[in-house]
């Protein structure tokens, strides 16, 4: 599972329960952080010009989360299942309850996203199609985020802030356009913040990101976080099987027999390659 040795870029994060002292000038000093029941993290982005290879620092995004809401979009930026799977692996490795929002469905003229909704529904994930233009999905989103602490996370430009503004108009979160040069979102939320827009609704709004890599997952453990693999992997000949090249692999057989979606398996292989690259020192 996740590595025992962790190198953090943050100490206290949004969602932490802390003990602190207040100063006369209104500032404060945290002197204790309570044990976290869970936390969500990623590999810290590489610093431009850095010359090292190997495992990067861990960037903790938030702690003590009840519900992880991954937000993606049909277009602007275009839907990318491999990026979505990276978010899912991060959530699964933190043992979180995961839901997926696919936003900007008003741009889906040919209903191409429906097949992806089916793929993730088959695995067991709740997927909500949404649009702030038509109002699609807004009521359902509000229903499932009522109660508990919800973390919203996704790529830049997918419309997290627009969704929250639509559901809770008093928030007036800043939103941004899509860069016409990169076809990627431009950052507006600059740090994770805890919002309490209504009674019994807590939302951790996070900055949109362009780079997402799980932290501290070994290649032999990656398949644990592709949850549909589990019923087949127990039948692999080797208990260290990475489901890549080994003979008598039950996961590969399941893919060949259409019992595991090839799109998810290809995503797994790409992530496995990335993990292997990052583990080179």
N, C-alpha and C positions, 0 to 999 in steps of 0.2 A: 504494500500500500504506500501511503506517502512516507517520505524519508523522515527519520527522526531528527536529523540535523537541519535546522531551518535558519536562514539568514534573512532577517526582516528589514525592510526599508521603512517601516512605520512602527511606532510603539503603541500609542492609543489610537483607536480608529472609531468611526461612527458605529454605534451599537454597543460599544463597550460599557460596562458598568464600572464606574470609577469612584474612588474617594479623593477628595480634593479640598484644598484650603483657598479661601478668597482673600485677596489683598485689598487694602484700602482704596487703591486706584481702580478697582473693578477687574483687575486681572486675577488669574488663579493659578494654582500649582497642583497638578495631579501627583499624588504620592502612592497610589495603589490602583492596580487594575484587577478586577475580579476574574476568576478563571472563566474562560469562554466555553460555552457549550458547543459552539461551532464557529467557523469563520470562512469567508470566501476570499480566495487570493489568486494571483497569477504570477508568472515570471515578470519581474520588473522590466520595462522596455530597455533595450540596449541604448547606451549613451553614444551619441554620434561621435565617431572617431576612436571609440574604445578599441584596444587591440587585443583583448583577451578572448579566449574561447572557454566553453564549458558552462556549468550550471550558473545561472544568473541569480540575483537576489530575489527574494520573495516579497511581493507587494501585497499586503493585506488590504482588501477593499472595504470590508465591513464585518461585523461580528454579531453573534446571537440573533440569527436570522430564522424566521419561521417559513418564509416562502420566497423562493428565487424566481423572479419573472424575467425571462429572456425576451427582449424586444428585437425583432428584425423587421424587414420590409420587403414588399414585392419588388419595388423599383426605387431608385434614387435614395440610397444605394440598392443595387439589385440583390435579390435573395441569393444567399450563398450557403448551401447546406453544410459545407465543410467548416465554415466559421461557426454556424449554429452548433455543430457537433462539438466544437472546442468549448463553447460555453457550457454545453450539457455535461461534458466530461468534468469540467471544473465544479459544476454543481453536484454531480454524482459523487465525486471524490470527497466533497464536504458533507455528504449524506443529507442533502437538502431536498425539500419538496419543490419540484420544478414544474413551471408552466411556461408556455411559449405564446407570445403575441406576434402575429404576422400583420404588420401595419401597412397602410396605403393600398388597401385592397380595391379602392376606387380606380387605381391604375391598372388593374388586372383585367383587361378587356376580354381575354380569352380563357379566363378561369384556370390558368396554368398552375396556380398555387394549390389548387384543390388536391392534386396528387401528392404534394409534399405534406399537406395536412393529413391525408390518409396514412402516409408512411409513419409519421410521428404518433398519430393516434393508435396505430397498430402496435407500436412499441409500448404504449401506455402513458404517453404524455398528453396533457390537456393542451389543446391548441385553439386560440381564439383569433379569428380573422377580424381586423379592425380597420376603421377609416375615420379620421377626424372630419373629413369632408362630408360624408354621408351619415355619420353617427354610428355606423355599424360596430357592434361589439362593445360600445362604451358602457352600457348597462351591465353586461356580463362581467366586464373587467372590474367594475366597482363592487359587484357582488362577491367575487372571489378574493378581493384584497381586503374586505372588511374583516377585522379581527387579526391580531398578530402583527408581525413586523415583516414588511414586504420590501425586497430589494429589487429595483428595476435596473437592468444592465443590458447594454447592447452596443452595436457599432455607432459611430458618429453619424447623425443624420437620419436615423431610422424613425424618429418622431416620439421619443420617450416624453420629452417635455410637452409636446403638443397634445399627446394623449392625456397627460395629467392635467394640463390646463383646461381641456375640454370637459373632463369629469369634474374638476374642482376649479371653476373659473376664478376664484379669489386668489389662487396661487400665483398667477401671472409670471410663470417661469419664462426665462428668455429662450427663444428658439432661434435657429439659424438656417440658412439656405444651404443647398448643395453646391459644392465647388464644380463649376462647369469644366474645369481643367482636369481634375482628378476623378470626377463623378463620385466623390466621397463626401461625407458630412464634415462640416466645420465645427469645432468644439465650441459649445456655449456653456454648459455646466462645467465648472472648473474644479470642483471638489465635491466629494460625497457629502450629502446633507440629509438630516432626518427631518421629515415633514409630518405634520399632524393636521391634515386639512379638515378632518371631521372627527367626531368622537369615535373611538375604537378603530381608527384607521391610521396606521403608521407606515410611511413610505420612506425608504432610503433611495434618494435619487443620485445617480452616479454619473460621472463624466462619460460621454461616448468615447469609444476607443477605436483605433485602427489596427492594433496588434494584440493578439490574444494567444497566449501559450499557457497551458497548465504548469504548475510548479510541483516538483518533487515526485513525479510519477515515473516509475521505472517501466521499461518496455514490457517486462513480463507481467506487469499489473494493469496495463492500459485496458485490456479487454474486459476487466471487471466493471468498467464504467460505460461499456456498451452493453446495456443490461439485457438485450435480447440474445446475446452470445451465451449467457450463463447456462441455459438448459442444454446446450450442445457441447460446451467446452469441457464439461465433466466426463465426456466420452472420448476425449482426445487420448491418443496413446501415451503421450508424454505430459507429465504434470507441469512442466516448464514451457509448454507449447505457446508460441507467440502467434500462432494462426497465420503464419506468413509463408513459410516454405517447408515446414515439417511434414513428414509422411503421416498418414493415418490421422489427419486433423479433422475432427468432427465439425468444426466451425466452417472450414473451407467446403466440406461436403454439404453443409446446410446452405451455403451460398449457391453452390452449383445446383442444388435441388429447390431453389427459390423459397427456402424457409427463412433465410436472412436476406434482407434487401441488399442488392449489390451496391447501391448508392451509399449505404451505411458502411459496408465492408471496405469500399474504396476510400471513404473518409478515414476509417480506422487505419488503413495502410499508410495513408499520407501522414497521419499524426504519428504513427509508429516510426516512420522515417525521420520526422522532425525530432522526436525524442532521442533517437540514436545519434543524430548530428549534434544535439546539444550536450550529450554526455561525453563527447570527445574532449580530452584535456590536452 
